[in-house]
Amino acid sequence: MVKIKTDTSTEEKILTAARKVFITNGLAGARMQEIANEAGINKALLHYYFRSKDKLFETILVETMQSFLPRVNAIFTSDLPLEEKIPAFCSEYIDKMLANPFIPLFVVNEINNQPDDFFKKIWGGKKPDVSILVKQLDAAANEKKIRPVSPVQLIMNIMSMCVFPFVAKPMFQRVIGISDKQFRLLMEERKKDIPSFIMAALRGS
C-alpha cells in the first residue's frame, strides 16, 4: 500500500474550502464531494486527510474556538471599564459568529451531548477567568454606579443576547422575512444595542 505524504498546504486548502461550504450549506447540508471540488482535489484525497465530514468540522470548530477564546479571556482580564469591556466582548463574539455562522448551533448540541469532552477540546482544561469582571461589578455596585447584580446572571444575559439570534436565525428569517444580508446588518447593530441595553439595565435607567 502506498502511503501518501501529508502536505500542510493541501490540508489548509481543504480547511478553507470546508469553511466556505459549511458557511453556505451548514453542517447538515455540506457534502464531502462538494468540499473536495471546492478544494480542487479528489474525494479520496480528502478522505485521506479527514476521515469524515464530522472530523473535518470538528477540526475547524476547535481551531476557531481556540483562536477566539484567548481574545475573550483577554477582554475579561483586562483593566477596561465595564462601559468598554461589555461592548468589546459583544463585538468580538458577534464578529466571530458572523464569520462562522455554522458554529453556534453545533456548539449548543455538543455542549448538551458531551460537555466534558467539548470543553476539554476547546479550552484545554482551562476556563475563562472572570474574577476581574466580578470585582469590577462589586466595586461599581459599592460605589452606587450600578445596581447590585449577580455576575452569573449578567454573563448569562450577555451570552444569550449574542448567541440566540444565530441559533434561531432560520426562524427569524421566516417569521420576520429577512435575508442573509439583512440578518448580518441586524447583528452589526446588536454590537451597540446589546451593550447599551445591558448598561442601562445595570444603571437602573
C-alpha positions as CSV (number, residue, x, y, z in Angstrom):
1,M,0.0,0.0,0.0
2,V,1.4,3.4,-1.0
3,K,1.4,5.9,1.9
4,I,0.5,9.4,0.9
5,K,2.7,12.1,2.5
6,T,0.6,14.8,4.2
7,D,1.0,18.3,2.9
8,T,0.3,21.3,5.1
9,S,-0.7,23.5,2.2
10,T,-3.2,20.8,1.0
11,E,-4.7,20.5,4.4
12,E,-5.1,24.2,4.7
13,K,-6.7,24.3,1.2
14,I,-9.2,21.7,2.4
15,L,-10.0,23.6,5.6
16,T,-10.5,26.8,3.6
17,A,-12.8,25.0,1.2
18,A,-14.7,23.4,4.0
19,R,-15.3,26.6,5.8
20,K,-16.8,28.1,2.6
21,V,-19.1,25.1,2.1
22,F,-20.1,25.0,5.8
23,I,-21.0,28.7,5.7
24,T,-23.1,28.2,2.6
25,N,-24.8,24.9,3.4
26,G,-24.4,24.4,7.1
27,L,-23.1,21.1,8.6
28,A,-26.1,19.0,7.6
29,G,-26.2,20.3,4.0
30,A,-22.4,20.1,3.4
31,R,-21.1,17.2,1.2
32,M,-17.6,15.8,1.1
33,Q,-17.7,15.8,-2.7
34,E,-18.6,19.5,-2.7
35,I,-15.7,20.2,-0.3
36,A,-13.3,18.2,-2.5
37,N,-14.4,20.1,-5.6
38,E,-14.0,23.5,-3.8
39,A,-10.5,22.5,-2.7
40,G,-9.6,21.3,-6.2
41,I,-8.8,17.7,-5.1
42,N,-10.4,14.3,-5.5
43,K,-12.6,12.8,-2.8
44,A,-10.2,10.0,-2.0
45,L,-7.5,12.5,-1.1
46,L,-10.0,14.5,1.0
47,H,-10.9,11.3,3.0
48,Y,-7.2,10.6,3.5
49,Y,-6.7,13.9,5.3
50,F,-10.1,13.8,7.1
51,R,-12.0,10.5,7.5
52,S,-15.4,12.1,7.7
53,K,-17.3,15.4,7.5
54,D,-17.8,15.4,11.2
55,K,-14.0,15.1,11.8
56,L,-13.4,17.9,9.3
57,F,-15.9,20.1,11.0
58,E,-14.5,19.3,14.4
59,T,-11.1,20.4,13.3
60,I,-12.5,23.7,12.0
61,L,-14.5,24.2,15.2
62,V,-11.6,23.6,17.5
63,E,-9.3,25.9,15.6
64,T,-11.9,28.7,15.5
65,M,-12.7,28.4,19.2
66,Q,-9.1,28.2,20.3
67,S,-8.3,31.4,18.4
68,F,-11.5,33.1,19.8
69,L,-11.4,32.1,23.5
70,P,-8.0,33.7,24.3
71,R,-9.2,37.0,22.9
72,V,-12.4,36.8,25.1
73,N,-10.3,35.9,28.1
74,A,-8.0,38.9,27.4
75,I,-11.1,41.1,27.4
76,F,-12.4,39.7,30.7
77,T,-9.0,40.0,32.4
78,S,-8.2,43.5,31.1
79,D,-8.5,46.7,33.0
80,L,-11.1,48.1,30.6
81,P,-14.0,49.7,32.4
82,L,-17.4,48.0,32.2
83,E,-18.5,50.6,29.6
84,E,-15.8,49.3,27.3
85,K,-15.5,45.7,28.4
86,I,-19.1,44.7,27.6
87,P,-19.1,46.2,24.1
88,A,-15.6,44.7,23.4
89,F,-17.0,41.2,24.2
90,C,-20.1,41.6,22.2
91,S,-18.2,42.9,19.2
92,E,-15.7,40.1,19.4
93,Y,-18.3,37.4,19.7
94,I,-20.6,38.6,17.0
95,D,-17.7,39.2,14.6
96,K,-16.6,35.6,15.1
97,M,-20.1,34.2,14.6
98,L,-20.7,36.2,11.5
99,A,-17.5,34.8,10.1
100,N,-18.5,31.3,11.2
101,P,-22.3,31.1,11.2
102,F,-22.4,27.3,11.2
103,I,-20.8,27.1,14.7
104,P,-23.3,28.3,17.3
105,L,-25.9,25.5,16.7
106,F,-23.3,22.8,16.6
107,V,-21.7,24.2,19.8
108,V,-25.1,24.1,21.6
109,N,-25.6,20.5,20.5
110,E,-22.1,19.4,21.6
111,I,-22.4,21.2,25.0
112,N,-25.6,19.2,25.7
113,N,-24.4,15.9,24.3
114,Q,-20.8,15.7,25.6
115,P,-20.0,18.8,27.6
116,D,-16.8,17.5,29.3
117,D,-15.2,16.3,26.0
118,F,-16.2,19.5,24.3
119,F,-14.8,21.9,26.9
120,K,-11.6,19.9,27.1
121,K,-11.1,20.2,23.3
122,I,-11.7,23.9,23.1
123,W,-10.3,25.1,26.4
124,G,-7.6,22.6,27.0
125,G,-8.7,22.2,30.6
126,K,-8.7,25.9,31.3
127,K,-11.7,28.1,32.0
128,P,-12.2,31.8,31.2
129,D,-11.1,34.0,34.1
130,V,-14.0,36.2,35.1
131,S,-12.6,37.2,38.5
132,I,-11.6,40.7,37.4
133,L,-15.1,41.3,35.9
134,V,-16.7,40.1,39.2
135,K,-14.5,42.6,41.2
136,Q,-15.5,45.4,38.8
137,L,-19.1,44.7,39.3
138,D,-18.8,44.6,43.0
139,A,-16.8,47.8,43.1
140,A,-19.2,49.6,40.8
141,A,-22.2,48.4,42.9
142,N,-20.5,49.6,46.2
143,E,-19.9,53.0,44.6
144,K,-23.6,53.1,43.6
145,K,-22.6,53.4,39.9
146,I,-24.7,50.3,39.1
147,R,-27.3,48.3,40.9
148,P,-26.1,45.1,42.6
149,V,-26.1,42.3,40.1
150,S,-25.2,38.6,40.0
151,P,-22.1,38.1,37.8
152,V,-23.5,34.8,36.6
153,Q,-26.8,36.4,35.6
154,L,-25.0,39.1,33.8
155,I,-22.8,36.7,31.8
156,M,-25.8,34.6,31.0
157,N,-27.7,37.6,29.8
158,I,-24.9,38.8,27.5
159,M,-24.2,35.4,26.1
160,S,-27.9,34.7,25.5
161,M,-28.4,38.0,23.7
162,C,-25.3,37.3,21.5
163,V,-25.8,33.6,20.8
164,F,-29.6,33.2,20.4
165,P,-30.0,35.2,17.2
166,F,-27.5,32.9,15.4
167,V,-29.1,29.7,16.8
168,A,-32.6,30.9,15.8
169,K,-31.6,32.6,12.6
170,P,-33.8,30.3,10.3
171,M,-36.9,31.1,12.5
172,F,-36.2,34.8,12.4
173,Q,-35.7,34.8,8.6
174,R,-39.0,33.0,8.1
175,V,-41.1,34.8,10.7
176,I,-39.8,38.3,10.1
177,G,-38.9,37.8,6.4
178,I,-35.3,38.9,6.4
179,S,-32.5,38.0,4.0
180,D,-28.9,36.9,5.0
181,K,-27.7,40.4,4.3
182,Q,-30.4,41.9,6.5
183,F,-29.6,39.5,9.3
184,R,-26.0,40.5,9.1
185,L,-26.9,44.2,9.3
186,L,-29.1,43.4,12.3
187,M,-26.2,41.7,14.0
188,E,-23.9,44.6,13.3
189,E,-26.4,46.8,15.0
190,R,-26.5,44.5,18.0
191,K,-22.8,45.2,18.7
192,K,-24.0,48.5,20.0
193,D,-27.6,47.7,21.0
194,I,-26.7,44.9,23.4
195,P,-24.1,46.8,25.5
196,S,-26.4,49.9,25.6
197,F,-29.3,47.7,26.9
198,I,-27.0,45.9,29.4
199,M,-25.5,49.2,30.8
200,A,-28.9,50.8,31.0
201,A,-30.2,47.8,33.0
202,L,-27.1,47.9,35.3
203,R,-27.7,51.6,36.0
204,G,-31.3,51.1,36.5
205,S,-32.2,53.6,33.8
